[in-house]
Amino acid sequence: MKGSLKILVTGGGTGGHVSPALAVIRAIQDLAQNQNWQPVFRYIGSKRGIESKLATEAGLEFVGVESGKLRRAFKLSGYFTKENLLDIFRIPVGVGQSLWQVWRFHPEVVLSTGGYVSVPPIIAAWLLRVPVITHEQTVQIGLANRITARFAKRIALTFEGAAQELPPKLRRKSFVTGNPVRNIIFNGNREKARELCGFDPADDHLPTIYVTGGAQGARIINRAIEAELKSLLEICRIIHQCGQQPTGDEQDYDRLEKVAQTLAPELRRRYWHTRFVGDEIGDIFALANVVVSRAGAGTVTEVSALGKAAIFIPLVPTGGDEQTRNAQRSEEAGAAIIIPQAEMNGERLLSELRTLLANQAFIQEMGQAALTLARPNAAHDLAQAVVELGKGLRTED
């Protein structure tokens, strides 16, 4: 192939929607380099969403449009709020803005990785007859993708079982790729992580736990760590990504810092906490023996791809309780332990980790089980599908 291919990308609201998009973009760039053609990208998302920051940091041209959050509560019960009223107006405004941006960019194909922010650009692309390919990260198809799938030429899925949630006439458009993961998570350096966290080599005999709750953190996880920090550090080292809470809210980082300052020096050196984790994520994963986290599709996929044992605390409720379903798939494979949100506290987490860390052989078995769930070629396969659709080599199955 020669020439160029204009690709519009949309998806966001959470990092779990943005990370797969960035992974596919990177895979498309690799394909283009090998095949001697030039991809041209533009990313459309919410003006206020995390996708703006992540896409810009990745060197992509970003355009922000209005987007209204799709609230199941309103859809199912008629519950009315000021935000619902505003969103009624934001969605058509976003479609109008997206129509202008799609027309200006004139892409040959659109890739959507879901989230409510993807709805206006996908509707706009459909109206302008631009072919669309959507990707669903979770076991259960989200509300946004249930809408956008009707406008798509092809529907990429992470799990085979998700096809059964589509109407019969849409299933023929679906195919399974798995969930694309960031290349940066692979080939991390344990020594770099140890230096970053300031861990003493004298503690290298201890296992390392990576705790994460996403960009805004998970307060229930953060409070559990806070409650039993001293006891936890007696059996392990902890890397803790506690998130940045909304402006005006109490910041979990500050609470954790106060507790950490009360610890004896030999325990304090075993704990490193931060609001955000960036490019160092690969190094952190390389050092971690066990991951404690929510069960978003992106995290579960990355943990599986790296063969890490995990303790998942699914967020409830999410759309259709999708995080519980994500976690159950790992648990059924023997790769994870689930602590239900209603049962999550410091005492329970400490108990689970004490039992798990006392059996290193079992941790290794869990890691091997996690690898059986991974699809390492997901980004390449989805990238190939996007290119084929954009080049007109394939329309739909």
C-alpha positions as CSV (number, residue, x, y, z in Angstrom):
1,M,0.0,0.0,0.0
2,K,1.1,3.6,-0.7
3,G,-0.4,7.0,0.1
4,S,-2.2,7.9,3.3
5,L,-5.2,6.9,5.3
6,K,-7.2,9.4,7.4
7,I,-8.5,7.7,10.6
8,L,-10.9,9.4,13.0
9,V,-10.7,7.9,16.6
10,T,-13.2,8.4,19.3
11,G,-13.9,7.0,22.8
12,G,-13.4,8.1,26.3
13,G,-14.9,9.0,29.6
14,T,-12.5,6.6,31.4
15,G,-8.9,5.5,30.8
16,G,-10.3,2.0,30.0
17,H,-11.8,3.4,26.8
18,V,-8.8,5.5,25.8
19,S,-6.0,3.0,26.4
20,P,-7.3,0.5,23.8
21,A,-7.6,3.3,21.3
22,L,-4.0,4.4,21.8
23,A,-2.8,0.8,21.6
24,V,-4.6,0.4,18.2
25,I,-3.2,3.7,16.9
26,R,0.3,2.5,17.7
27,A,-0.4,-0.8,16.0
28,I,-1.7,1.0,12.9
29,Q,1.5,3.2,12.8
30,D,3.5,0.0,12.9
31,L,1.5,-1.5,10.0
32,A,1.9,1.7,8.0
33,Q,5.6,1.8,8.5
34,N,6.0,-1.8,7.3
35,Q,3.7,-1.3,4.3
36,N,5.0,2.1,3.3
37,W,2.0,4.4,3.7
38,Q,1.1,7.2,6.1
39,P,-1.8,7.2,8.7
40,V,-3.3,10.5,9.6
41,F,-5.2,10.6,12.9
42,R,-7.6,12.9,14.6
43,Y,-9.2,12.2,18.0
44,I,-12.6,13.4,18.9
45,G,-13.8,13.3,22.5
46,S,-15.4,15.2,25.3
47,K,-14.0,18.6,26.1
48,R,-13.9,17.7,29.8
49,G,-12.9,14.0,29.5
50,I,-9.6,12.3,30.3
51,E,-9.3,11.4,26.6
52,S,-8.3,15.1,26.0
53,K,-5.2,14.7,28.2
54,L,-4.2,11.2,27.1
55,A,-4.6,11.8,23.4
56,T,-2.7,15.1,23.6
57,E,0.1,13.5,25.6
58,A,0.3,10.8,22.9
59,G,1.0,13.5,20.2
60,L,-2.5,13.3,18.6
61,E,-4.6,16.1,17.3
62,F,-7.5,16.3,19.6
63,V,-10.9,18.0,19.1
64,G,-13.4,18.4,21.9
65,V,-17.1,18.3,21.4
66,E,-20.1,18.3,23.8
67,S,-21.3,14.9,25.0
68,G,-24.1,14.0,27.3
69,K,-23.7,11.1,29.7
70,L,-26.0,8.2,29.1
71,R,-27.7,7.4,32.4
72,R,-29.4,4.1,32.7
73,A,-31.2,5.2,35.8
74,F,-33.1,7.8,33.8
75,K,-33.6,5.4,30.9
76,L,-35.1,2.7,33.1
77,S,-36.9,4.6,35.8
78,G,-37.6,8.1,34.4
79,Y,-35.7,9.6,37.3
80,F,-35.1,13.2,36.4
81,T,-32.2,15.5,37.4
82,K,-30.7,18.8,36.2
83,E,-27.8,16.8,34.7
84,N,-30.3,14.7,32.7
85,L,-31.9,17.8,31.3
86,L,-28.5,19.3,30.3
87,D,-27.5,16.0,28.7
88,I,-30.7,16.1,26.6
89,F,-29.3,19.2,24.9
90,R,-25.6,18.3,25.0
91,I,-26.1,15.2,22.8
92,P,-27.6,17.0,19.7
93,V,-25.1,19.8,20.2
94,G,-22.3,17.3,20.1
95,V,-23.7,15.6,17.0
96,G,-23.8,19.0,15.3
97,Q,-20.2,19.8,16.3
98,S,-19.1,16.3,15.3
99,L,-20.7,16.7,11.9
100,W,-18.6,19.8,11.3
101,Q,-15.4,18.1,12.5
102,V,-16.0,14.9,10.5
103,W,-16.8,16.9,7.4
104,R,-13.6,19.0,7.8
105,F,-11.3,16.0,8.4
106,H,-13.0,13.8,5.8
107,P,-11.8,10.5,7.3
108,E,-11.9,7.2,5.4
109,V,-12.7,5.2,8.5
110,V,-13.7,5.8,12.2
111,L,-12.6,3.7,15.1
112,S,-14.7,3.9,18.3
113,T,-13.7,2.4,21.6
114,G,-16.9,3.2,23.4
115,G,-18.0,5.4,26.2
116,Y,-20.8,8.0,26.0
117,V,-18.4,10.5,24.3
118,S,-18.3,8.3,21.2
119,V,-22.1,8.6,20.4
120,P,-22.1,12.0,18.7
121,P,-19.1,11.4,16.5
122,I,-20.4,8.0,15.4
123,I,-23.8,9.4,14.5
124,A,-22.1,12.1,12.6
125,A,-19.9,9.7,10.7
126,W,-22.9,7.5,9.8
127,L,-24.8,10.6,8.5
128,L,-21.8,11.4,6.3
129,R,-21.4,7.8,5.1
130,V,-18.0,7.2,6.7
131,P,-17.6,3.5,7.7
132,V,-17.3,2.9,11.4
133,I,-15.8,0.1,13.4
134,T,-16.5,-0.1,17.1
135,H,-14.8,-2.1,19.9
136,E,-16.3,-3.3,23.1
137,Q,-13.9,-4.0,26.0
138,T,-16.2,-5.8,28.5
139,V,-18.0,-9.0,28.8
140,Q,-21.3,-7.0,28.7
141,I,-21.9,-4.6,25.9
142,G,-22.2,-1.1,27.3
143,L,-25.1,1.2,26.6
144,A,-23.1,3.5,24.3
145,N,-21.9,0.6,22.2
146,R,-25.4,-0.8,22.0
147,I,-26.3,2.5,20.3
148,T,-23.3,2.9,18.1
149,A,-23.2,-0.7,17.0
150,R,-26.3,0.0,14.9
151,F,-24.3,2.6,12.9
152,A,-21.2,0.4,12.6
153,K,-20.0,-1.7,9.6
154,R,-18.0,-3.9,11.9
155,I,-18.2,-4.7,15.7
156,A,-15.0,-5.9,17.4
157,L,-15.4,-7.7,20.7
158,T,-13.1,-8.7,23.5
159,F,-15.0,-11.8,24.4
160,E,-16.9,-14.3,22.2
161,G,-19.8,-14.4,24.6
162,A,-20.5,-10.7,24.1
163,A,-21.9,-11.4,20.6
164,Q,-25.0,-13.0,22.3
165,E,-25.9,-9.6,23.7
166,L,-26.3,-8.1,20.2
167,P,-29.5,-8.3,18.2
168,P,-29.3,-11.2,15.7
169,K,-29.0,-8.9,12.7
170,L,-25.9,-7.2,14.2
171,R,-24.1,-10.4,15.2
172,R,-22.9,-11.1,11.6
173,K,-21.0,-7.8,11.8
174,S,-19.1,-8.9,15.0
175,F,-15.7,-10.5,15.4
176,V,-13.4,-11.2,18.3
177,T,-10.1,-9.5,18.7
178,G,-9.6,-9.4,22.4
179,N,-8.8,-6.1,24.2
180,P,-5.8,-4.1,22.9
181,V,-3.2,-3.4,25.6
182,R,-0.5,-0.7,25.7
183,N,3.0,-1.9,24.6
184,I,4.4,0.1,27.4
185,I,3.3,-2.5,30.0
186,F,5.6,-5.1,28.5
187,N,9.4,-5.3,29.1
188,G,9.4,-3.2,32.3
189,N,12.5,-2.9,34.4
190,R,12.2,-4.1,38.0
191,E,15.3,-2.1,39.1
192,K,13.8,1.2,37.7
193,A,10.7,0.6,39.7
194,R,12.6,-0.1,42.8
195,E,14.6,3.1,42.4
196,L,11.4,5.1,41.6
197,C,9.8,4.0,44.8
198,G,12.9,4.3,46.9
199,F,12.7,0.7,48.1
200,D,15.6,-0.6,50.1
201,P,17.3,-3.7,48.5
202,A,17.3,-5.2,52.0
203,D,13.6,-5.7,51.5
204,D,13.8,-7.5,48.2
205,H,12.8,-10.7,49.9
206,L,9.3,-9.3,50.4
207,P,6.6,-9.5,47.7
208,T,5.5,-6.3,46.1
209,I,1.8,-5.4,45.8
210,Y,0.6,-2.9,43.2
211,V,-2.7,-1.2,44.3
212,T,-4.7,0.9,41.9
213,G,-8.1,2.3,41.6
214,G,-7.9,4.3,38.4
215,A,-7.3,8.0,37.7
216,Q,-9.7,9.2,40.4
217,G,-8.8,6.3,42.8
218,A,-11.1,4.0,44.5
219,R,-11.9,5.3,48.0
220,I,-13.0,2.0,49.4
221,I,-9.6,0.5,48.4
222,N,-7.7,3.5,49.6
223,R,-9.4,3.4,53.0
224,A,-8.7,-0.3,53.4
225,I,-5.0,0.3,52.8
226,E,-5.0,3.3,55.2
227,A,-6.7,1.2,57.9
228,E,-4.2,-1.7,57.8
229,L,-1.1,0.0,56.3
230,K,1.2,-0.9,59.2
231,S,0.2,-4.6,59.3
232,L,0.4,-4.9,55.5
233,L,3.9,-3.5,55.4
234,E,5.0,-6.1,57.8
235,I,4.4,-8.7,55.0
236,C,5.0,-6.9,51.8
237,R,6.0,-3.7,49.9
238,I,3.2,-1.6,48.4
239,I,3.1,0.6,45.4
240,H,-0.2,2.5,45.7
241,Q,-1.8,4.6,42.9
242,C,-4.5,6.4,45.0
243,G,-5.8,8.7,42.3
244,Q,-6.8,12.4,42.3
245,Q,-10.2,13.0,43.7
246,P,-12.5,15.8,42.3
247,T,-11.6,19.3,43.3
248,G,-13.2,20.2,46.6
249,D,-13.2,16.6,47.9
250,E,-10.9,15.3,50.6
251,Q,-7.8,14.0,48.9
252,D,-6.9,10.4,49.7
253,Y,-3.2,11.1,49.0
254,D,-3.0,13.5,51.9
255,R,-4.7,11.0,54.3
256,L,-2.3,8.2,53.3
257,E,0.7,10.5,53.6
258,K,-0.3,11.4,57.2
259,V,-0.5,7.7,58.1
260,A,2.7,6.9,56.4
261,Q,4.6,9.5,58.4
262,T,3.6,7.8,61.6
263,L,5.3,4.5,60.6
264,A,8.7,3.3,61.8
265,P,11.4,4.0,59.2
266,E,11.8,0.3,58.4
267,L,8.1,0.1,57.4
268,R,7.9,3.6,55.8
269,R,10.5,2.7,53.2
270,R,8.3,-0.1,52.0
271,Y,5.4,2.1,51.0
272,W,5.2,4.4,47.9
273,H,2.1,6.2,46.9
274,T,1.2,8.5,44.1
275,R,-1.8,10.1,42.5
276,F,-1.0,9.1,39.0
277,V,1.1,6.4,37.2
278,G,2.4,7.3,33.8
279,D,5.0,5.7,31.6
280,E,6.5,4.0,34.6
281,I,3.6,1.5,34.6
282,G,5.6,-1.1,32.8
283,D,8.4,-1.0,35.4
284,I,5.8,-1.1,38.2
285,F,4.1,-4.2,36.7
286,A,7.5,-5.9,36.4
287,L,8.2,-5.5,40.1
288,A,4.7,-6.4,41.3
289,N,3.9,-9.9,42.4
290,V,0.2,-9.3,43.0
291,V,-2.2,-6.6,41.7
292,V,-5.1,-5.2,43.9
293,S,-7.6,-3.2,41.9
294,R,-11.0,-2.6,40.5
295,A,-12.0,-4.9,37.7
296,G,-12.3,-2.5,34.7
297,A,-11.8,-4.2,31.4
298,G,-8.5,-2.5,30.7
299,T,-6.9,-3.5,34.0
300,V,-8.2,-7.1,33.8
301,T,-6.8,-7.4,30.3
302,E,-3.4,-6.0,31.2
303,V,-3.1,-8.2,34.3
304,S,-3.9,-11.2,32.2
305,A,-1.5,-10.3,29.4
306,L,1.3,-10.0,32.0
307,G,0.4,-13.1,33.9
308,K,-0.2,-11.4,37.3
309,A,-2.1,-12.8,40.2
310,A,-4.9,-10.4,41.2
311,I,-7.4,-9.4,43.9
312,F,-10.3,-7.6,42.3
313,I,-12.8,-5.4,44.0
314,P,-15.4,-4.8,41.3
315,L,-17.1,-1.4,41.3
316,V,-20.9,-1.9,41.9
317,P,-23.0,-0.8,40.4
318,T,-21.7,-0.1,36.9
319,G,-23.7,-0.6,33.7
320,G,-25.1,-4.1,34.2
321,D,-22.5,-4.9,36.9
322,E,-19.9,-5.4,34.1
323,Q,-16.9,-5.3,36.5
324,T,-18.2,-8.2,38.4
325,R,-18.5,-10.2,35.2
326,N,-15.0,-9.2,34.2
327,A,-13.6,-10.4,37.5
328,Q,-15.6,-13.6,37.6
329,R,-14.1,-14.6,34.3
330,S,-10.6,-14.3,35.9
331,E,-11.7,-16.0,39.1
332,E,-13.2,-19.0,37.1
333,A,-9.9,-19.4,35.4
334,G,-8.1,-19.5,38.7
335,A,-6.3,-16.2,38.0
336,A,-8.0,-13.9,40.6
337,I,-9.6,-13.6,44.0
338,I,-12.8,-11.4,44.3
339,I,-13.6,-9.3,47.3
340,P,-17.2,-8.0,46.8
341,Q,-17.4,-4.3,47.4
342,A,-19.9,-4.7,50.3
343,E,-17.3,-6.9,52.1
344,M,-14.2,-4.8,51.3
345,N,-12.4,-3.3,54.3
346,G,-8.9,-3.3,55.7
347,E,-9.3,-6.4,57.8
348,R,-10.6,-8.4,54.8
349,L,-7.9,-7.2,52.5
350,L,-5.2,-8.0,55.0
351,S,-6.6,-11.5,55.6
352,E,-6.7,-12.3,51.8
353,L,-3.2,-11.0,51.3
354,R,-1.7,-12.9,54.2
355,T,-3.2,-16.1,52.9
356,L,-2.1,-15.5,49.3
357,L,1.4,-14.2,50.1
358,A,2.1,-17.3,52.2
359,N,1.8,-19.5,49.2
360,Q,4.2,-18.4,46.4
361,A,3.5,-21.5,44.4
362,F,-0.2,-20.6,44.3
363,I,0.6,-17.0,43.1
364,Q,2.6,-18.5,40.2
365,E,-0.3,-20.8,39.4
366,M,-2.6,-17.8,39.3
367,G,-0.2,-16.0,37.0
368,Q,-0.1,-18.9,34.6
369,A,-3.9,-19.1,34.6
370,A,-4.1,-15.4,33.8
371,L,-2.0,-15.9,30.7
372,T,-4.6,-18.3,29.4
373,L,-7.1,-15.4,29.1
374,A,-4.8,-13.1,27.2
375,R,-5.0,-12.3,23.5
376,P,-1.6,-10.7,22.8
377,N,-2.3,-9.9,19.2
378,A,-5.5,-7.9,19.9
379,A,-4.1,-4.5,19.0
380,H,-2.6,-5.8,15.7
381,D,-5.8,-7.6,14.8
382,L,-8.0,-4.6,15.4
383,A,-5.6,-2.3,13.6
384,Q,-5.7,-4.6,10.6
385,A,-9.5,-4.5,10.6
386,V,-9.5,-0.7,10.8
387,V,-7.1,-0.5,7.8
388,E,-9.0,-3.0,5.8
389,L,-12.3,-1.1,6.3
390,G,-10.7,2.2,5.6
391,K,-9.1,1.0,2.4
392,G,-12.3,-0.6,1.3
393,L,-10.8,-4.1,1.4
394,R,-13.6,-5.3,3.6
395,T,-17.0,-3.9,4.7
396,E,-18.7,-6.4,7.0
397,D,-18.9,-10.1,7.7
